[in-house]
């Protein structure tokens, strides 16, 4: 029979130590994420600028979504929000589609045992490195390379080779600026997407690929019939996380300009709209926290709805 000391030892619970280890995460989460989220919902129902003295109910949402024929500021906010939202969707789709195609292609190549690619580890590191560079550094780099004037690196090279007559407006032109921002976003994030897709492919049972090879399937058939169907969970995760990041895109579009007040209107996203409502400036005479909060809540609802839709479409 077990002694009394052994029984007392067995009755000791160590669960409290687990809670102690995870407590810091939940404390930090509640202070810096949960409370700001709750406060954003609260701010969306108030108005009157800085003081937020007046409870306005759903008026902020109405001004953003529908505008007002009797109020010029409300109508301007409505038009501005939807213009910025259109920019957000265009820039996100323009960088996500090539990003997922390139990442999937590279992930399949790097995980294919039949392809003897030398230096795989080196290439993986090089492709992932743009993801760890700060957005400000990347913006500064591309502004120097693609400056509008004749002294920009690319324009200077093209002019010296007599390939162009006048400098190309890479920053202020609508199409050129959007294409460059899409390229920057793709360049920064395709390495991270590639690593995630590689982890998903390596998690597939190798015997399935061997069976397909024995049955005489070629590489494309294996990719279409084996890899893609089994990669669906990680593809859904990639799509949802990219959509969340794309709809909240701020840093690169906002920083891609040559000076204060020169931000390209075609690059202003919804996150930029929210930021502009928080600051005083030429367009916003005083901060409007209520409009900023309402825009953030609308963006949160749109993101959640699209995420649920994507998840349900790919659930099977």
PEVEN-V918353 format. One record per residue. N is the residue number from 1. RES is the residue in one small letter. OMEGA is omega in whole degrees, 0 to 359 (none if undefined). D_LAST is the distance of its C-alpha to the last C-alpha in whole Angstrom. Layout:
N;RES;OMEGA;D_LAST + N;RES;OMEGA;D_LAST
This chain:
1;x;180;54 + 2;x;180;53 + 3;x;180;55 + 4;x;179;55 + 5;x;179;54 + 6;x;178;51 + 7;x;180;50 + 8;x;178;50 + 9;x;181;48 + 10;x;184;45 + 11;x;180;45 + 12;x;179;45 + 13;x;179;41 + 14;x;183;40 + 15;x;183;37 + 16;x;180;39 + 17;x;175;39 + 18;x;178;36 + 19;x;179;36 + 20;x;181;39 + 21;x;182;37 + 22;x;181;34 + 23;x;180;36 + 24;x;180;37 + 25;x;183;34 + 26;x;177;33 + 27;x;179;37 + 28;x;180;36 + 29;x;182;33 + 30;x;183;34 + 31;x;190;37 + 32;x;180;36 + 33;x;184;32 + 34;x;181;32 + 35;x;175;35 + 36;x;178;35 + 37;x;179;32 + 38;x;181;34 + 39;x;177;37 + 40;x;177;35 + 41;x;180;34 + 42;x;182;38 + 43;x;184;39 + 44;x;181;37 + 45;x;181;39 + 46;x;180;43 + 47;x;179;45 + 48;x;170;48 + 49;x;188;48 + 50;x;190;49 + 51;x;182;50 + 52;x;184;47 + 53;x;190;49 + 54;x;173;48 + 55;x;185;45 + 56;x;178;43 + 57;x;183;40 + 58;x;183;38 + 59;x;180;40 + 60;x;178;39 + 61;x;180;36 + 62;x;180;37 + 63;x;182;39 + 64;x;187;37 + 65;x;187;34 + 66;x;181;37 + 67;x;180;40 + 68;x;180;44 + 69;x;182;46 + 70;x;182;49 + 71;x;180;48 + 72;x;178;48 + 73;x;180;47 + 74;x;179;44 + 75;x;178;43 + 76;x;178;43 + 77;x;179;41 + 78;x;181;38 + 79;x;180;39 + 80;x;181;39 + 81;x;183;36 + 82;x;173;34 + 83;x;179;36 + 84;x;178;34 + 85;x;176;31 + 86;x;176;31 + 87;x;181;32 + 88;x;181;30 + 89;x;182;27 + 90;x;182;29 + 91;x;180;30 + 92;x;180;26 + 93;x;181;25 + 94;x;177;28 + 95;x;182;27 + 96;x;183;23 + 97;x;177;23 + 98;x;180;26 + 99;x;183;25 + 100;x;178;21 + 101;x;180;23 + 102;x;182;26 + 103;x;180;24 + 104;x;179;21 + 105;x;180;24 + 106;x;179;26 + 107;x;178;24 + 108;x;179;23 + 109;x;185;27 + 110;x;180;28 + 111;x;180;26 + 112;x;183;27 + 113;x;182;29 + 114;x;178;31 + 115;x;181;32 + 116;x;181;35 + 117;x;179;35 + 118;x;176;38 + 119;x;181;38 + 120;x;181;34 + 121;x;180;35 + 122;x;181;37 + 123;x;179;35 + 124;x;179;32 + 125;x;181;34 + 126;x;182;36 + 127;x;180;33 + 128;x;186;32 + 129;x;179;35 + 130;x;182;35 + 131;x;183;32 + 132;x;177;35 + 133;x;182;37 + 134;x;181;38 + 135;x;180;37 + 136;x;179;41 + 137;x;180;42 + 138;x;179;40 + 139;x;179;41 + 140;x;179;44 + 141;x;183;44 + 142;x;175;42 + 143;x;177;45 + 144;x;182;48 + 145;x;188;46 + 146;x;176;45 + 147;x;182;48 + 148;x;186;49 + 149;x;181;53 + 150;x;180;55 + 151;x;172;55 + 152;x;187;51 + 153;x;182;50 + 154;x;178;48 + 155;x;179;51 + 156;x;179;54 + 157;x;181;52 + 158;x;179;52 + 159;x;180;55 + 160;x;178;57 + 161;x;181;56 + 162;x;178;56 + 163;x;177;53 + 164;x;180;53 + 165;x;180;56 + 166;x;179;54 + 167;x;178;52 + 168;x;179;48 + 169;x;181;47 + 170;x;187;44 + 171;x;187;44 + 172;x;179;45 + 173;x;185;44 + 174;x;184;41 + 175;x;183;39 + 176;x;182;40 + 177;x;179;39 + 178;x;180;36 + 179;x;181;35 + 180;x;178;37 + 181;x;175;35 + 182;x;179;32 + 183;x;180;33 + 184;x;180;34 + 185;x;178;31 + 186;x;181;29 + 187;x;182;32 + 188;x;192;32 + 189;x;184;28 + 190;x;178;27 + 191;x;178;28 + 192;x;178;26 + 193;x;179;23 + 194;x;180;24 + 195;x;180;24 + 196;x;180;21 + 197;x;177;19 + 198;x;178;22 + 199;x;178;21 + 200;x;180;18 + 201;x;180;19 + 202;x;176;22 + 203;x;178;19 + 204;x;181;18 + 205;x;181;20 + 206;x;181;23 + 207;x;178;23 + 208;x;177;20 + 209;x;179;22 + 210;x;179;25 + 211;x;179;24 + 212;x;178;23 + 213;x;179;26 + 214;x;179;28 + 215;x;176;26 + 216;x;179;28 + 217;x;176;25 + 218;x;185;26 + 219;x;181;25 + 220;x;179;23 + 221;x;177;21 + 222;x;179;20 + 223;x;184;19 + 224;x;187;17 + 225;x;184;16 + 226;x;187;16 + 227;x;185;16 + 228;x;180;14 + 229;x;181;10 + 230;x;179;12 + 231;x;185;13 + 232;x;181;10 + 233;x;181;10 + 234;x;176;14 + 235;x;177;13 + 236;x;178;12 + 237;x;180;14 + 238;x;180;17 + 239;x;182;16 + 240;x;180;16 + 241;x;178;19 + 242;x;180;21 + 243;x;178;20 + 244;x;179;22 + 245;x;181;25 + 246;x;180;25 + 247;x;178;26 + 248;x;183;28 + 249;x;183;30 + 250;x;196;34 + 251;x;184;36 + 252;x;179;36 + 253;x;183;36 + 254;x;184;39 + 255;x;184;41 + 256;x;177;41 + 257;x;187;44 + 258;x;179;48 + 259;x;181;50 + 260;x;179;49 + 261;x;182;49 + 262;x;181;48 + 263;x;182;44 + 264;x;182;42 + 265;x;180;41 + 266;x;179;38 + 267;x;182;37 + 268;x;183;37 + 269;x;180;33 + 270;x;178;33 + 271;x;175;33 + 272;x;177;37 + 273;x;179;37 + 274;x;180;37 + 275;x;182;39 + 276;x;177;42 + 277;x;181;42 + 278;x;185;43 + 279;x;174;46 + 280;x;181;49 + 281;x;183;50 + 282;x;183;51 + 283;x;182;48 + 284;x;187;47 + 285;x;172;51 + 286;x;183;50 + 287;x;178;46 + 288;x;183;44 + 289;x;180;42 + 290;x;178;41 + 291;x;179;39 + 292;x;179;38 + 293;x;180;36 + 294;x;178;35 + 295;x;178;33 + 296;x;179;32 + 297;x;178;30 + 298;x;179;29 + 299;x;178;27 + 300;x;181;26 + 301;x;178;24 + 302;x;180;23 + 303;x;180;21 + 304;x;181;20 + 305;x;179;18 + 306;x;178;17 + 307;x;178;16 + 308;x;180;14 + 309;x;180;13 + 310;x;181;11 + 311;x;182;9 + 312;x;179;8 + 313;x;183;7 + 314;x;184;6 + 315;x;182;4 + 316;x;none;0
